């Protein structure tokens, strides 16, 4: 371990929380906030040197903000809406988040009706040029009641995302859904201008001229350090060693799993070099994370659970239990790297239910449970999905790093009136780092632990 990279224990905890949420708030995390403010120079230097991320302290706003800017943004992660079948927030909702912040910056205290009207006026002025979508919120001859209601609900979703951040940036004084359902209902939306100023970290999309760039270059342009970086000659040149280092180290601390072989360059993969491997292990150790290393896979875990919003496989939801049941079989298939089909997963769950009739009793249709379980494994990098091949998943080498044990409760009595045995409970354990239970397990024969 490089001593120069070591972080103080308290500062390390603040760093892990910043990795997970991007911010520390004085009212929500007082101890971590005070520690980060006191030693902000050391913390800012660590993030700048190792990840090229900017740390800002806004004492007036009671906020420490980490600007995590990645050119390879995970496409399957983002703001979630619990009421939707596909929970990732739509583009319309994300646009309304920005428009709501703009209006609340101008007037930090507005009624919901005033906010709806202000955003509708901005959209009406820009719709003709195609810069913003239509956003009528009142039914008329040209606008149906259904369309107006959907637009109002989209703004409610945008405000819910802002409130759910827990930063105190935006607050409301009543239930949003109830206020929108009642034709005469209203509420007050309040914002902190100081925290709104620290919310966004990218350069202006207008100044970047994103309209002139293809969509696949937008993330790189928004993560550029200066206005000219994405327009310089040679922008299509192969990435430099420093760019490759930042890309892979950011993944290690920000994602649950990293494929060291997904580099498109013709040179040696960065994590396969002695310097790259040592640097990566030093950074994860400095943050108090555990890196489980195979030649074809790196898995990063946090024993404290502070560095990630991903809590799989903890939890007792049936979808998580089904995901663990599926994970238990993936490494034992005749060809672990073969494509996994919906039929194969459904047959597996059917056999489990045949042995334990009460298991997954709330699911009448096994395919629905199979898709839900696969989605859980996709979210943590153990399966990958292809939009062009629905109901098919590709296992990753990470499936070899987990061991699942099944616990079945035994009835206390054997009388005829006794209730049936409880359903099996699946619990997992990483082969090098226990997550759900105390104690360790044998390391994977193809890897080691850093």
FENVENGI-V567459 format. One record per residue. N is the residue number from 1. RES is the residue in one letter. PHI is phi in radians with two decimals (999 if undefined). PSI is psi in degrees with one decimal (none if undefined). D_LAST is the distance of its C-alpha to the last C-alpha in Angstrom with 2 decimals. Layout:
n | res | phi | psi | d_last
N | RES | PHI | PSI | D_LAST
N | RES | PHI | PSI | D_LAST
//
This chain:
n | res | phi | psi | d_last
1 | X | 999 | 128.6 | 9.76
2 | X | -1.27 | 116.5 | 12.99
3 | X | -1.07 | -29.4 | 15.51
4 | X | -1.15 | -21.0 | 17.54
5 | X | -1.61 | -8.6 | 15.15
6 | X | -1.09 | 138.0 | 15.01
7 | X | -1.92 | 145.1 | 17.01
8 | X | -1.00 | 149.2 | 19.25
9 | X | -0.96 | -46.7 | 18.43
10 | X | -1.16 | -38.2 | 21.46
11 | X | -1.20 | -32.4 | 20.87
12 | X | -1.11 | -38.7 | 17.33
13 | X | -1.15 | -41.1 | 19.10
14 | X | -1.08 | -40.1 | 21.67
15 | X | -1.12 | -40.7 | 19.20
16 | X | -1.14 | -40.2 | 17.64
17 | X | -1.16 | -35.9 | 21.25
18 | X | -1.16 | -36.6 | 22.23
19 | X | -1.09 | -39.8 | 19.61
20 | X | -1.30 | -41.9 | 21.07
21 | X | -2.03 | -17.7 | 24.73
22 | X | 1.41 | 0.4 | 25.25
23 | X | -2.75 | 152.5 | 27.49
24 | X | -2.16 | 133.0 | 28.13
25 | X | -1.99 | 139.9 | 31.69
26 | X | -1.08 | -34.3 | 33.62
27 | X | -1.49 | -23.9 | 35.26
28 | X | -1.70 | -39.4 | 32.34
29 | X | -2.22 | 70.0 | 29.44
30 | X | -1.06 | -42.7 | 31.45
31 | X | -1.18 | -49.0 | 28.91
32 | X | -1.13 | -35.8 | 26.12
33 | X | -1.13 | -47.2 | 28.91
34 | X | -1.10 | -40.1 | 30.36
35 | X | -1.12 | -42.9 | 27.10
36 | X | -1.16 | -38.6 | 26.37
37 | X | -1.19 | -41.1 | 29.97
38 | X | -1.12 | -44.2 | 29.99
39 | X | -1.98 | 39.2 | 26.93
40 | X | -1.16 | -26.3 | 27.18
41 | X | -1.16 | -44.6 | 27.23
42 | X | -1.15 | -40.6 | 23.76
43 | X | -1.18 | -43.7 | 22.40
44 | X | -1.12 | -37.6 | 24.42
45 | X | -1.16 | -38.8 | 23.31
46 | X | -1.08 | -50.2 | 19.57
47 | X | -1.15 | -35.2 | 20.33
48 | X | -1.22 | -43.9 | 22.81
49 | X | -1.25 | -44.6 | 20.79
50 | X | -1.58 | -29.0 | 17.49
51 | X | -2.21 | -8.0 | 19.00
52 | X | 0.97 | 37.9 | 22.73
53 | X | -1.82 | 143.5 | 23.55
54 | X | -1.66 | 130.5 | 26.55
55 | X | -1.88 | 129.0 | 26.74
56 | X | -2.17 | 139.4 | 30.30
57 | X | -1.95 | 120.5 | 31.87
58 | X | -2.03 | 86.0 | 35.17
59 | X | -1.17 | -32.0 | 36.54
60 | X | -1.09 | -38.9 | 39.89
61 | X | -1.54 | -5.0 | 38.29
62 | X | 1.10 | 44.1 | 35.88
63 | X | -2.49 | 135.4 | 32.95
64 | X | -1.95 | 125.7 | 29.69
65 | X | -2.13 | 128.3 | 28.85
66 | X | -1.86 | 118.9 | 25.79
67 | X | -1.59 | 98.3 | 27.00
68 | X | -1.60 | 109.9 | 24.34
69 | X | -2.11 | 114.8 | 25.94
70 | X | -2.11 | 140.5 | 24.54
71 | X | -1.45 | -19.7 | 26.56
72 | X | -1.93 | 68.7 | 24.90
73 | X | -1.16 | 132.7 | 25.72
74 | X | -1.06 | 123.0 | 24.80
75 | X | -1.31 | -20.2 | 28.22
76 | X | -1.77 | 11.8 | 27.87
77 | X | -2.15 | 146.0 | 26.92
78 | X | 2.93 | -172.2 | 29.40
79 | X | -1.06 | 134.0 | 31.96
80 | X | -1.90 | 142.7 | 32.99
81 | X | -2.01 | 112.9 | 36.52
82 | X | -1.18 | -23.0 | 36.69
83 | X | -1.43 | -12.1 | 40.29
84 | X | -1.60 | 148.0 | 39.68
85 | X | -1.17 | -39.3 | 38.99
86 | X | -1.84 | 96.3 | 36.75
87 | X | -1.24 | -15.9 | 35.18
88 | X | -1.10 | 131.1 | 33.94
89 | X | -1.07 | 142.3 | 36.50
90 | X | -1.33 | 168.7 | 39.00
91 | X | -1.08 | -36.8 | 39.77
92 | X | -1.08 | -44.3 | 42.95
93 | X | -1.10 | -40.9 | 41.18
94 | X | -1.18 | -35.9 | 38.77
95 | X | -1.11 | -41.2 | 41.84
96 | X | -1.18 | -30.1 | 43.54
97 | X | -1.03 | -46.2 | 40.59
98 | X | -1.16 | -43.0 | 41.18
99 | X | -1.16 | -38.2 | 44.95
100 | X | -1.12 | -42.4 | 44.83
101 | X | -1.10 | -39.4 | 42.76
102 | X | -1.07 | -46.3 | 45.29
103 | X | -1.20 | -37.7 | 48.24
104 | X | -1.27 | -23.6 | 46.72
105 | X | -1.17 | -39.2 | 46.06
106 | X | -1.23 | -42.9 | 49.78
107 | X | -2.33 | 100.3 | 50.81
108 | X | -1.16 | -9.4 | 48.21
109 | X | -2.37 | 115.4 | 50.41
110 | X | -2.48 | 153.9 | 51.98
111 | X | -1.39 | 160.0 | 53.29
112 | X | -1.06 | -39.2 | 51.77
113 | X | -1.10 | -42.4 | 55.03
114 | X | -1.12 | -38.2 | 54.99
115 | X | -1.18 | -42.4 | 51.44
116 | X | -1.02 | -46.1 | 52.35
117 | X | -1.15 | -41.5 | 55.42
118 | X | -1.11 | -44.1 | 53.68
119 | X | -1.18 | -39.7 | 51.00
120 | X | -1.05 | -38.4 | 53.70
121 | X | -1.19 | -40.8 | 55.69
122 | X | -1.11 | -43.8 | 52.80
123 | X | -1.14 | -40.2 | 52.06
124 | X | -1.08 | -34.9 | 55.78
125 | X | -1.29 | -25.6 | 56.04
126 | X | -1.86 | -10.0 | 53.15
127 | X | -1.11 | -39.7 | 53.59
128 | X | -1.06 | -33.2 | 56.36
129 | X | -1.59 | 2.0 | 54.14
130 | X | 1.33 | 15.2 | 51.29
131 | X | -1.47 | -29.3 | 48.88
132 | X | -2.36 | 152.9 | 48.58
133 | X | -1.33 | 163.0 | 49.31
134 | X | -1.13 | 142.0 | 52.46
135 | X | -2.53 | 59.4 | 52.14
136 | X | -1.31 | 133.9 | 55.47
137 | X | -2.04 | 1.4 | 55.24
138 | X | -2.18 | 131.4 | 58.92
139 | X | -1.16 | 141.4 | 60.75
140 | X | -2.65 | -168.6 | 63.66
141 | X | -1.14 | -30.0 | 65.67
142 | X | -1.70 | -10.9 | 62.88
143 | X | -2.19 | 122.3 | 59.98
144 | X | -1.32 | 160.7 | 59.71
145 | X | -1.09 | -36.0 | 58.80
146 | X | -1.12 | -44.1 | 55.76
147 | X | -1.14 | -42.9 | 54.42
148 | X | -1.11 | -40.4 | 55.05
149 | X | -1.15 | -39.5 | 53.35
150 | X | -1.12 | -37.5 | 50.25
151 | X | -1.18 | -41.4 | 50.02
152 | X | -1.12 | -38.9 | 50.36
153 | X | -1.15 | -34.8 | 47.66
154 | X | -1.11 | -39.7 | 45.32
155 | X | -1.17 | -38.3 | 45.86
156 | X | -1.05 | -41.5 | 45.22
157 | X | -1.10 | -40.6 | 41.85
158 | X | -1.09 | -43.5 | 41.04
159 | X | -1.18 | -34.6 | 41.98
160 | X | -1.10 | -39.4 | 39.95
161 | X | -1.11 | -41.8 | 36.80
162 | X | -1.16 | -40.6 | 37.64
163 | X | -1.21 | -40.0 | 38.41
164 | X | -1.18 | -17.7 | 35.33
165 | X | -1.06 | -24.7 | 33.04
166 | X | 1.24 | 16.3 | 34.02
167 | X | -1.54 | -8.4 | 34.32
168 | X | 1.33 | 8.7 | 38.01
169 | X | -1.15 | -45.9 | 38.72
170 | X | -2.29 | 134.4 | 41.15
171 | X | -2.35 | 153.9 | 42.91
172 | X | -2.23 | 155.2 | 45.80
173 | X | -1.83 | 12.4 | 48.38
174 | X | -2.81 | 174.6 | 49.02
175 | X | -1.28 | 126.4 | 47.73
176 | X | -1.16 | -46.0 | 47.39
177 | X | -1.09 | -40.8 | 48.31
178 | X | -1.19 | -38.2 | 51.34
179 | X | -1.15 | -35.2 | 52.53
180 | X | -1.35 | -31.6 | 52.40
181 | X | -1.22 | -31.1 | 54.11
182 | X | -1.57 | 123.1 | 57.03
183 | X | -1.06 | -27.0 | 59.30
184 | X | -1.81 | 5.5 | 60.23
185 | X | -1.39 | 153.5 | 56.82
186 | X | -2.77 | 164.3 | 54.97
187 | X | -2.66 | 172.7 | 52.27
188 | X | -1.93 | 131.0 | 51.08
189 | X | -1.85 | 126.5 | 47.88
190 | X | -2.13 | 142.1 | 46.63
191 | X | -2.34 | 154.9 | 44.00
192 | X | -1.73 | 115.3 | 42.51
193 | X | -1.13 | -35.3 | 43.26
194 | X | -1.11 | -39.7 | 40.74
195 | X | -1.38 | -29.5 | 37.87
196 | X | -1.09 | -36.3 | 39.29
197 | X | -1.12 | -27.5 | 39.12
198 | X | -1.68 | 2.2 | 35.35
199 | X | -1.28 | -47.7 | 34.69
200 | X | -1.73 | 141.5 | 34.61
201 | X | -2.06 | -11.4 | 32.53
202 | X | -1.48 | 164.0 | 33.71
203 | X | -1.24 | 164.0 | 36.72
204 | X | -1.08 | 126.2 | 40.02
205 | X | -1.03 | -30.9 | 40.29
206 | X | -1.20 | -45.2 | 43.94
207 | X | -1.17 | -31.5 | 43.25
208 | X | -1.31 | -11.4 | 40.59
209 | X | 0.95 | 52.9 | 43.31
210 | X | -1.08 | -26.2 | 41.09
211 | X | -1.08 | -23.4 | 44.25
212 | X | -1.63 | -0.2 | 44.43
213 | X | -1.91 | 144.6 | 40.90
214 | X | -1.14 | 151.3 | 39.86
215 | X | -0.96 | -34.2 | 37.72
216 | X | -1.24 | -5.8 | 34.64
217 | X | -1.86 | -0.7 | 34.62
218 | X | -1.14 | -44.2 | 35.05
219 | X | -1.09 | -41.9 | 31.41
220 | X | -1.12 | -38.6 | 30.83
221 | X | -1.19 | -42.0 | 34.05
222 | X | -1.20 | -24.2 | 33.27
223 | X | -1.65 | 4.2 | 29.90
224 | X | -1.17 | 147.5 | 31.59
225 | X | -1.37 | -28.7 | 31.60
226 | X | -2.35 | 165.6 | 35.29
227 | X | -1.12 | -27.1 | 38.30
228 | X | -1.65 | -9.4 | 38.71
229 | X | -1.03 | -38.5 | 35.19
230 | X | -1.52 | -1.5 | 35.84
231 | X | -2.00 | 0.2 | 39.33
232 | X | -1.17 | 149.2 | 38.69
233 | X | -1.12 | 141.4 | 39.76
234 | X | 1.50 | 13.6 | 37.01
235 | X | -1.11 | -23.6 | 35.09
236 | X | -1.56 | 4.8 | 34.69
237 | X | -1.20 | 157.8 | 33.20
238 | X | -1.00 | 146.8 | 29.77
239 | X | -1.12 | 147.5 | 26.96
240 | X | -1.33 | 170.1 | 26.03
241 | X | -1.07 | -39.6 | 22.68
242 | X | -1.14 | -40.6 | 22.32
243 | X | -1.12 | -39.9 | 23.25
244 | X | -1.14 | -41.2 | 20.74
245 | X | -1.07 | -49.6 | 17.93
246 | X | -1.07 | -40.2 | 19.17
247 | X | -1.08 | -45.7 | 19.60
248 | X | -1.36 | -36.1 | 16.12
249 | X | -1.18 | -38.7 | 14.39
250 | X | -1.06 | -39.6 | 16.99
251 | X | -1.12 | -42.0 | 16.22
252 | X | -1.06 | -39.7 | 12.53
253 | X | -1.57 | -13.0 | 13.69
254 | X | -1.95 | -18.1 | 17.00
255 | X | -2.11 | 152.8 | 16.70
256 | X | -1.27 | -20.7 | 15.24
257 | X | -2.58 | 146.6 | 14.57
258 | X | -2.39 | 130.4 | 14.58
259 | X | -1.64 | 111.9 | 16.27
260 | X | -1.23 | -11.5 | 15.37
261 | X | -1.74 | 8.1 | 18.84
262 | X | -1.59 | 19.3 | 21.03
263 | X | -1.48 | 127.9 | 21.88
264 | X | -1.44 | -5.3 | 25.62
265 | X | -1.29 | 159.9 | 25.81
266 | X | -1.46 | -7.4 | 26.83
267 | X | -1.45 | 175.4 | 24.33
268 | X | -1.12 | 135.5 | 20.93
269 | X | -0.98 | 135.6 | 18.42
270 | X | -1.01 | -43.8 | 16.52
271 | X | -1.25 | -8.5 | 12.99
272 | X | -1.61 | -5.6 | 14.25
273 | X | -1.52 | 152.8 | 15.14
274 | X | -1.08 | -42.2 | 13.40
275 | X | -1.15 | -44.5 | 14.17
276 | X | -1.12 | -43.0 | 13.10
277 | X | -1.10 | -44.4 | 9.63
278 | X | -1.15 | -42.4 | 9.25
279 | X | -1.13 | -42.4 | 11.16
280 | X | -1.12 | -44.2 | 9.38
281 | X | -1.15 | -35.4 | 5.96
282 | X | -1.11 | -43.0 | 8.61
283 | X | -1.16 | -45.8 | 10.58
284 | X | -1.12 | -38.2 | 8.49
285 | X | -1.19 | -37.6 | 7.68
286 | X | -1.08 | -30.4 | 11.38
287 | X | -1.55 | -3.8 | 12.50
288 | X | 1.41 | 18.7 | 11.00
289 | X | -1.63 | 164.3 | 9.31
290 | X | -2.04 | 125.2 | 6.57
291 | X | -1.86 | 119.0 | 5.36
292 | X | -1.69 | 121.0 | 6.40
293 | X | -2.02 | 124.3 | 7.11
294 | X | -2.07 | 163.3 | 10.60
295 | X | -1.10 | -31.3 | 12.88
296 | X | -1.85 | 7.7 | 15.08
297 | X | -2.87 | 139.9 | 13.03
298 | X | -2.14 | 127.0 | 10.22
299 | X | -2.07 | 126.1 | 10.53
300 | X | -1.88 | 126.9 | 9.93
301 | X | -2.22 | 156.8 | 11.22
302 | X | -2.15 | 109.2 | 12.72
303 | X | -1.03 | -25.1 | 13.74
304 | X | -1.51 | -15.7 | 16.73
305 | X | 1.27 | 15.5 | 17.96
306 | X | -1.63 | -22.1 | 19.01
307 | X | -1.59 | 3.6 | 17.21
308 | X | -2.63 | 145.4 | 18.86
309 | X | -1.43 | -3.7 | 22.36
310 | X | -1.51 | 121.0 | 21.25
311 | X | -1.95 | 6.9 | 21.73
312 | X | -1.13 | 143.3 | 21.70
313 | X | -1.74 | 19.4 | 21.82
314 | X | -1.21 | 155.3 | 23.17
315 | X | 1.92 | 154.0 | 26.94
316 | X | -2.00 | 16.3 | 29.92
317 | X | -1.10 | 147.6 | 31.62
318 | X | -1.05 | -34.6 | 33.01
319 | X | -1.12 | -36.3 | 31.26
320 | X | -1.22 | -40.3 | 27.84
321 | X | -1.09 | -40.8 | 29.04
322 | X | -1.16 | -37.8 | 30.27
323 | X | -1.09 | -39.5 | 27.00
324 | X | -1.17 | -38.8 | 25.24
325 | X | -1.07 | -39.0 | 28.09
326 | X | -1.22 | -43.6 | 27.58
327 | X | -1.04 | -33.7 | 23.81
328 | X | -1.09 | -24.6 | 24.54
329 | X | -1.75 | -15.9 | 26.62
330 | X | -1.12 | -43.6 | 24.85
331 | X | -1.30 | -15.4 | 22.65
332 | X | -1.69 | 4.4 | 25.72
333 | X | -1.19 | 156.4 | 28.14
334 | X | -1.03 | -34.3 | 29.85
335 | X | -2.30 | 91.9 | 28.31
336 | X | -1.04 | -24.2 | 25.17
337 | X | -1.55 | -2.1 | 25.28
338 | X | -1.24 | 155.4 | 28.96
339 | X | -1.10 | 136.8 | 30.31
340 | X | -1.69 | 128.3 | 30.64
341 | X | -1.84 | 161.0 | 34.13
342 | X | -1.08 | -37.5 | 35.71
343 | X | -1.08 | -40.9 | 37.96
344 | X | -1.13 | -42.5 | 35.15
345 | X | -1.18 | -41.6 | 33.52
346 | X | -1.08 | -42.6 | 36.98
347 | X | -1.09 | -38.9 | 37.87
348 | X | -1.07 | -48.6 | 34.73
349 | X | -1.18 | -31.2 | 35.59
350 | X | -1.13 | -40.2 | 39.21
351 | X | -1.17 | -38.1 | 38.38
352 | X | -1.10 | -42.0 | 36.35
353 | X | -1.21 | -32.7 | 39.35
354 | X | -1.07 | -36.8 | 41.76
355 | X | -1.41 | -29.8 | 40.08
356 | X | -2.31 | 87.3 | 39.68
357 | X | -1.01 | -26.5 | 42.53
358 | X | -1.45 | -8.7 | 41.50
359 | X | -1.23 | 132.9 | 38.04
360 | X | 0.97 | 39.0 | 37.92
361 | X | -1.14 | -22.7 | 41.63
362 | X | -1.32 | -11.9 | 41.63
363 | X | -1.77 | 114.3 | 40.96
364 | X | -1.39 | -29.4 | 44.13
365 | X | -2.00 | 116.7 | 42.67
366 | X | -1.09 | -37.3 | 39.60
367 | X | -1.01 | -35.0 | 38.87
368 | X | -1.13 | -41.6 | 38.37
369 | X | -1.19 | -37.3 | 35.76
370 | X | -1.10 | -43.3 | 34.08
371 | X | -1.14 | -39.9 | 33.81
372 | X | -1.13 | -41.8 | 32.51
373 | X | -1.15 | -42.7 | 29.78
374 | X | -1.11 | -37.2 | 28.75
375 | X | -1.09 | -36.2 | 28.69
376 | X | -1.10 | -41.7 | 26.18
377 | X | -1.28 | -31.2 | 23.77
378 | X | -1.11 | -39.4 | 24.56
379 | X | -1.13 | -22.1 | 23.65
380 | X | -1.94 | 14.9 | 20.00
381 | X | 1.38 | 14.5 | 19.62
382 | X | -1.59 | -19.4 | 20.18
383 | X | -2.33 | 153.3 | 23.63
384 | X | -2.16 | 146.2 | 25.33
385 | X | -2.03 | 155.1 | 29.04
386 | X | -2.11 | 117.3 | 31.73
387 | X | -0.99 | -27.2 | 34.67
388 | X | -1.47 | -7.9 | 37.01
389 | X | -2.26 | 76.6 | 36.18
390 | X | -1.11 | 150.8 | 36.53
391 | X | 1.08 | 29.7 | 35.49
392 | X | -2.40 | 140.3 | 33.09
393 | X | -2.38 | 146.2 | 29.29
394 | X | -1.83 | 115.7 | 26.75
395 | X | -1.13 | 146.0 | 23.74
396 | X | -1.81 | 164.5 | 20.36
397 | X | -1.06 | -14.3 | 17.69
398 | X | -1.10 | -18.0 | 15.93
399 | X | -1.16 | -19.5 | 18.63
400 | X | -1.41 | -5.7 | 17.05
401 | X | -1.72 | 7.5 | 14.11
402 | X | -2.23 | 146.6 | 16.67
403 | X | -2.24 | 131.8 | 19.21
404 | X | -2.00 | 133.3 | 22.40
405 | X | -2.05 | 139.1 | 24.86
406 | X | -1.82 | 127.5 | 28.47
407 | X | -1.93 | 125.9 | 30.45
408 | X | -2.05 | 124.1 | 34.23
409 | X | -1.29 | 142.3 | 36.47
410 | X | -1.79 | 132.0 | 39.50
411 | X | -1.03 | 142.8 | 42.88
412 | X | -1.19 | -38.9 | 44.32
413 | X | -2.08 | 160.6 | 47.78
414 | X | -2.00 | 21.0 | 49.14
415 | X | -1.23 | 157.2 | 52.38
416 | X | -1.07 | -26.1 | 53.69
417 | X | -1.50 | -3.0 | 53.37
418 | X | -1.20 | 147.1 | 49.70
419 | X | -1.28 | 156.0 | 47.43
420 | X | -1.09 | 160.2 | 45.15
421 | X | -1.04 | 146.3 | 41.64
422 | X | -1.18 | 154.9 | 39.16
423 | X | -1.09 | 158.2 | 37.02
424 | X | -1.14 | 147.7 | 33.68
425 | X | -2.05 | 117.1 | 30.69
426 | X | -1.56 | 129.3 | 27.47
427 | X | -2.23 | 147.9 | 24.22
428 | X | -2.02 | 163.7 | 20.72
429 | X | -2.66 | 125.3 | 17.46
430 | X | -1.17 | 143.9 | 14.10
431 | X | -1.16 | -20.2 | 13.23
432 | X | -2.10 | -13.3 | 9.87
433 | X | -2.53 | 109.1 | 10.82
434 | X | -1.13 | 142.0 | 14.57
435 | X | -2.00 | -49.8 | 16.46
436 | X | -1.66 | -25.4 | 20.12
437 | X | -2.26 | 158.1 | 20.44
438 | X | -1.32 | 157.6 | 19.30
439 | X | 1.69 | 156.7 | 17.60
440 | X | -1.97 | 166.8 | 14.79
441 | X | -2.18 | 166.8 | 15.32
442 | X | -1.04 | 144.6 | 14.55
443 | X | -1.26 | 157.3 | 11.54
444 | X | -1.18 | 135.4 | 12.71
445 | X | -1.12 | -22.8 | 14.37
446 | X | -1.65 | -1.1 | 13.60
447 | X | -2.41 | -176.8 | 9.84
448 | X | -2.48 | 177.6 | 6.71
449 | X | -2.05 | 134.4 | 3.77
450 | X | -1.94 | none | 0.00
//
